[in-house]
Amino acid sequence: MKKLLLIGVTLLWSITCCAVCLGQEKPDMANAAAAQASLSQLGQRRIGVLTGSVHDSYTIKHYPLATILHYKTPSDLILAVKSGKVDAAFYTHETLLEMLRHDHELALLGKPLFSVPIGVGFNKGNETLRRQFNDFLKQIRRDGRFNDMVTRWILQGNSEPVKVAGGKTSGRLVIGTVSDKGLPFTIVKDNRMIGFDIELAELFAAWIGKEPVFVDMEFGSLIAAVSTNKIDAIFSTLMITDEREKQIAFSEPYYELGASVFALKKHVAGAAVGADTHTVSFLSSIATGFRSNILQEKRYLLILDGLMTTVIISVLATLFGTLLGAVVCAMRMARQRVLVVPAKLYIAALRGMPVLVLLMLIFYVVFASVNINPVIVAVIAFGMNFGAYTAEIFRTGIEGVERGQTEAGIALGFSRTGTFVHIVLPQMVRRILPVYKGELISLVKMTSIVGYIAVQDLTKAGDIIRSRTFDAFFPLLMVALLYFMISWALMQAVEHVERSTDPRRKQRKAGRS
Amino acid sequence: MIRITHLSKTYGPVTVLKDISLQVAKGEVISIIGPSGTGKSTLLRCLNLLEQPDGGSIRVDGVDLLDKKSDVPKIRQRMNMVFQSFNLFAHLTALENLTIGPVRLQGLDRHTAEQQAMEILKLVGLAEKAHHFPDQLSGGQKQRVAIARCLAMRPEIILFDEPTSALDPTMVSEVLAVIRRLAREGMTMLIVTHEMDFARDVSSRVLYMDEGVIYEQGTPQQIFENPCKEKTSAFINRIRSLSWRIESPAYDLYAMNAELENFCEKQILPRQTRQHLLLLVEELLLLHGPLLPSTPIDLTIAYSEKKESIELVLEHRGETNLLQQELLPDELGLTIIQHLVQDIQCRRTDDVYRLTISLKSG
């Protein structure tokens, strides 16, 4: 077994190394094709935008001929530009400024194209909170605290959080945010969220005497979350647009965000190309990657946390799904139509629905008005999905045991239950294990979408790291390896059961002794 | 021991068992014979409630099986069943197949149960296969293990549902030998079987079932040598028959001949017999042709596989019989007929003349 694992890891390594080598060559080849670009030439190129952002609608309106590619996170957007998947991309001017301080590959393409006011989003029914925030905003503008924040975070590019003095608190203020927005607004540093938005939210929470609770979400889910009262407010550089105002209520604008276009420096006309083209040896680049992605700021803690969450969700969903599958299977095989029809419907519906949709449905619709831990929602959603598949697996397993054996058991004097437990079940378990094992592993990998309902799992941990380091290789490889390890461990467990239920084992043992 | 009264069972519109009453005494070996699909297996399966009867009652030592309060699993332990398709538990070795019942149901400790199981396996000659799995055994061995599995429960009655039907001919005898041995030792048994010779030797009573009823029953001698009823006799003598009803003089002789040839081929009758039969039918019909406008003629040809004899039965209505009154228009035809047949009998019941003709053999 150990040998197998070793082979697996080596293979993974060699594949990724090849990929890296190829990846390094690609930009050079694309160089000739991608001529020097400027804003006026953007019209027919590939432009990257963040899904659901104001840039998205702006690009569609102003560059009808361009190919618009949508990305989910800022780090994906930046990677897309770096790897040449898009020629240029839109992003918040302020964040780009901060980023370009550290990154020498990218450059801005001209001045900000437009600016949009940003505000805090509230549920339309929560007028009190909105008014409280507006009052709070007026006050900090008056007493200079706001200006101080702007200076520190935005103008100076400081990334040191200021401890917000918390008084007595009563109740919680649940704040929706996106942890990988990028500085100066939100970022994860030393495994906690910091930034302009975070400080603003903390100050506000302290002002109204509540404990701030941050929920890290996908940007696209924020509006849905606040309108279903999953969260109380959105502090995430939310731009005020007409469309959004239909859904939620905005505070007074607290800042004007510029929108800029950026591209690779060597493609930007007029930008001075730095002389940092010296090649770094492959090994040392791996070592640097490892340091910055795993060790720095104790990022491995983030990964460990994510790993725990993934394991907990997988294990609980497996248990719940298996039990549910057994119940559905029993209903499906019952003689009464009243039981069979709902079971059939359940199986058809759950198998015909993407898990992501199911997950969102349960979180935003079923438990809309209930304050529930999203991990539990994930366990329910994946368990329900798993149950639909295992029910059918169980059924084939049971039907695979000839009816005659059941009859023989009954004729021997066993009750129906006794026959099932002593005769059908042991044979069924052996039959279904190989299929069950596969289903189990796909469940583990399926859990990587829980980021949608604000659960920080292994994938999300990788995303957060990527948003800081803008390095695709290490976090992704690390996450892939860890998923492989979880699956491998689960496979071992199931195979152990498989071996121990093999009736031939006893015979072989007897044969040897 | 078992008393069945007015038992009936239907599957939707099909009646499988009609008003069956039967008593089984301790030590009896009862064979149930009869054509396929006449309810033999269903009767057996109703006895231990693998099939739920629709009416009647089954009492085992005075306990009514159909009473909701009866402990049916407990009664089944005393009345085991051997199936046509063995139905051994595939995940258990031969030995475990024998011990699972005593250990789980009768609370025997594993060690005692295994010792006892080995004894029984020795009895059926399979002690050396004790640690083999069902799929490592031949059909005959599987069925012997299945019988042993029943015996391990120390039952008072064993029901055999066609125990040899799924076996290769070479393996039938080893299974029958085991059942014979049980019969000698005084086990009460009900056996549904198609092995006539076996049924004849082993049984104390034979039931002939047909059309969902116990059509005839008696000692093996009565049933096999002197059956009272026609269907029983037809079954025992393995009689195959072919019959026509001719209603007008314009009948299709060629179609009849083709059918007759087909029938002969199926029964593998010698060529000469076939020709004689064809000739006989043709001449008989020629002779009786003049009667056709006034009466239909029923013609039946029956071949007994056991006696290897062929019988023709010709029935018609009316006052006259041609052969008897010698009003024959065609002397030659009669000569031919008399040459071909061994025996002609003529009987009249009510207004039907019945002519029974046996064909000369060879």
Interface residues (C-beta under 8 A of the other chain):
Chain A: V401 E402 G404 Q405 E407 A408 G409 I410 A411 L412 G413 F414 S415 G418 H422 I423 P426 Q427 R430 P503 R504 K506 Q507 A510
Chain B: N48 L50 P73 K74 R76 Q77 N80 M81 F83 S85 F86 N87 L88 F89 A90 H91 L92 T93 I100 G101 R104 L105 H131 H132 F133 A146 R149 C150 M153
